[in-house]
Amino acid sequence: MAEALQVYRTLLRAINRNVTHVTGNRQWYIFAKDEFRRHRTASEDKERAELLRLAKDYAFMINGVKDHTELLLSYNVGIHIDDREKHMMKRAAALVGLALPPDRKPYVK
């Protein structure tokens, strides 16, 4: 039961951070909740273990796709190096709960 709760929370957190938050669409979040509730009374241990493994794999895949996309963007040679560094500084600041000051446009007479 504790493992199922941990997997459930991990999957919902991955969906919320990487899918729902990005698109604003709660369809996958609701689908995952409904599937867990539908299979709550899985009778066989083998079936329950298979469903938990599948949920773990989905959470791992969702997080992995996000990490892979960020890695590709960080090595993109098509982006100007100053823009890439600024993006990386914004991301690092966001991790510790800070934000970069807004850009000031140069004053032109």
CYANA upper distance limits for C-alpha pairs under 8 A (distance plus 0.5 A):
  1 MET  CA      5 LEU  CA      6.78
  2 ALA  CA      6 GLN  CA      6.72
  3 GLU  CA      7 VAL  CA      6.65
  4 ALA  CA      8 TYR  CA      6.48
  4 ALA  CA     52 LEU  CA      7.15
  5 LEU  CA      9 ARG  CA      6.64
  6 GLN  CA     10 THR  CA      6.60
  7 VAL  CA     11 LEU  CA      6.56
  7 VAL  CA     52 LEU  CA      7.37
  7 VAL  CA     55 ALA  CA      7.29
  7 VAL  CA     56 LYS  CA      6.64
  8 TYR  CA     12 LEU  CA      6.70
  8 TYR  CA     36 PHE  CA      8.01
  8 TYR  CA     55 ALA  CA      8.08
  9 ARG  CA     13 ARG  CA      6.45
 10 THR  CA     14 ALA  CA      6.65
 10 THR  CA     56 LYS  CA      8.32
 10 THR  CA     59 ALA  CA      7.17
 11 LEU  CA     15 ILE  CA      6.68
 11 LEU  CA     32 ALA  CA      8.46
 11 LEU  CA     55 ALA  CA      7.11
 11 LEU  CA     56 LYS  CA      7.44
 11 LEU  CA     58 TYR  CA      7.71
 11 LEU  CA     59 ALA  CA      5.29
 12 LEU  CA     16 ASN  CA      6.43
 12 LEU  CA     29 TYR  CA      6.91
 12 LEU  CA     32 ALA  CA      7.76
 12 LEU  CA     33 LYS  CA      8.30
 13 ARG  CA     17 ARG  CA      6.54
 14 ALA  CA     18 ASN  CA      6.38
 14 ALA  CA     19 VAL  CA      8.21
 14 ALA  CA     59 ALA  CA      6.30
 14 ALA  CA     62 ILE  CA      6.95
 14 ALA  CA     63 ASN  CA      6.76
 15 ILE  CA     19 VAL  CA      5.62
 15 ILE  CA     20 THR  CA      6.68
 15 ILE  CA     28 TRP  CA      7.54
 15 ILE  CA     29 TYR  CA      6.65
 15 ILE  CA     59 ALA  CA      7.97
 15 ILE  CA     62 ILE  CA      7.65
 16 ASN  CA     20 THR  CA      5.29
 16 ASN  CA     21 HIS  CA      6.26
 16 ASN  CA     29 TYR  CA      7.23
 17 ARG  CA     21 HIS  CA      5.93
 17 ARG  CA     22 VAL  CA      7.92
 18 ASN  CA     22 VAL  CA      6.66
 18 ASN  CA     62 ILE  CA      7.48
 18 ASN  CA     63 ASN  CA      7.65
 18 ASN  CA     66 LYS  CA      7.31
 19 VAL  CA     23 THR  CA      6.59
 19 VAL  CA     24 GLY  CA      8.30
 19 VAL  CA     25 ASN  CA      8.19
 19 VAL  CA     28 TRP  CA      8.21
 20 THR  CA     24 GLY  CA      5.55
 20 THR  CA     25 ASN  CA      5.75
 20 THR  CA     26 ARG  CA      5.88
 20 THR  CA     27 GLN  CA      8.41
 20 THR  CA     28 TRP  CA      7.94
 20 THR  CA     29 TYR  CA      7.58
 21 HIS  CA     25 ASN  CA      8.26
 26 ARG  CA     30 ILE  CA      6.68
 27 GLN  CA     31 PHE  CA      6.61
 28 TRP  CA     32 ALA  CA      6.59
 29 TYR  CA     33 LYS  CA      6.85
 30 ILE  CA     34 ASP  CA      6.63
 31 PHE  CA     35 GLU  CA      6.63
 32 ALA  CA     36 PHE  CA      6.75
 33 LYS  CA     37 ARG  CA      6.77
 34 ASP  CA     38 ARG  CA      6.49
 35 GLU  CA     39 HIS  CA      6.72
 36 PHE  CA     40 ARG  CA      6.45
 42 ALA  CA     47 GLU  CA      7.20
 42 ALA  CA     48 ARG  CA      6.32
 43 SER  CA     47 GLU  CA      7.96
 43 SER  CA     48 ARG  CA      8.03
 44 GLU  CA     48 ARG  CA      6.79
 45 ASP  CA     49 ALA  CA      6.51
 46 LYS  CA     50 GLU  CA      6.69
 47 GLU  CA     51 LEU  CA      6.77
 48 ARG  CA     52 LEU  CA      6.72
 49 ALA  CA     53 ARG  CA      6.60
 50 GLU  CA     54 LEU  CA      6.68
 51 LEU  CA     55 ALA  CA      6.75
 52 LEU  CA     56 LYS  CA      6.68
 53 ARG  CA     57 ASP  CA      6.64
 54 LEU  CA     58 TYR  CA      6.74
 55 ALA  CA     59 ALA  CA      6.79
 56 LYS  CA     60 PHE  CA      6.63
 57 ASP  CA     61 MET  CA      6.53
 58 TYR  CA     62 ILE  CA      6.62
 59 ALA  CA     63 ASN  CA      6.76
 60 PHE  CA     64 GLY  CA      6.41
 61 MET  CA     65 VAL  CA      6.53
 62 ILE  CA     66 LYS  CA      7.03
 63 ASN  CA     67 ASP  CA      6.78
 64 GLY  CA     68 HIS  CA      6.47
 65 VAL  CA     69 THR  CA      6.60
 66 LYS  CA     70 GLU  CA      6.76
 67 ASP  CA     71 LEU  CA      6.63
 68 HIS  CA     72 LEU  CA      6.69
 69 THR  CA     73 LEU  CA      6.71
 70 GLU  CA     74 SER  CA      6.60
 71 LEU  CA     75 TYR  CA      6.97
 72 LEU  CA     76 ASN  CA      6.60
 74 SER  CA     84 ARG  CA      7.33
 74 SER  CA     88 MET  CA      8.27
 77 VAL  CA     81 ILE  CA      8.44
 79 ILE  CA     83 ASP  CA      7.24
 79 ILE  CA     84 ARG  CA      6.87
 80 HIS  CA     84 ARG  CA      6.82
 81 ILE  CA     85 GLU  CA      6.62
 82 ASP  CA     86 LYS  CA      6.60
 83 ASP  CA     87 HIS  CA      6.62
 84 ARG  CA     88 MET  CA      6.73
 85 GLU  CA     89 MET  CA      6.64
 86 LYS  CA     90 LYS  CA      6.68
 87 HIS  CA     91 ARG  CA      6.75
 88 MET  CA     92 ALA  CA      6.65
 89 MET  CA     93 ALA  CA      6.54
 90 LYS  CA     94 ALA  CA      6.61
 90 LYS  CA     99 ALA  CA      7.17
 90 LYS  CA    100 LEU  CA      6.77
 91 ARG  CA     95 LEU  CA      6.85
 92 ALA  CA     96 VAL  CA      7.43
 93 ALA  CA     97 GLY  CA      6.81
 93 ALA  CA     98 LEU  CA      5.38
 93 ALA  CA     99 ALA  CA      6.13
 93 ALA  CA    100 LEU  CA      7.52
 94 ALA  CA     98 LEU  CA      5.77
 94 ALA  CA     99 ALA  CA      6.50
